[in-house]
Amino acid sequence: MRYAGLEKYKNATVIAGDVGFIGYFTGAQVCARNNPGLLFLTTSQLSGIAPFLDVKQFHSR
């Protein structure tokens, strides 16, 4: 994961199911309500936040 290119999110705000993991590898601020630049979630976690955030703007991999 260290070489997965996640460092490009260092100054971004991200939403992650595993905050410690993603926070460590990106160096990003992990928060749910500040216009995130990245969502790193399972399908069920994404469904859970969909009522509160327009998730259609993000691409899935």
Buried (B, 14 or more C-beta within 10 A) or exposed (E): EEEEEBEEBEEBBBBBBBEEEBBBBBEBBBEEEEEBBBBBBEEEBBEEBEEEBEBEEBEEE
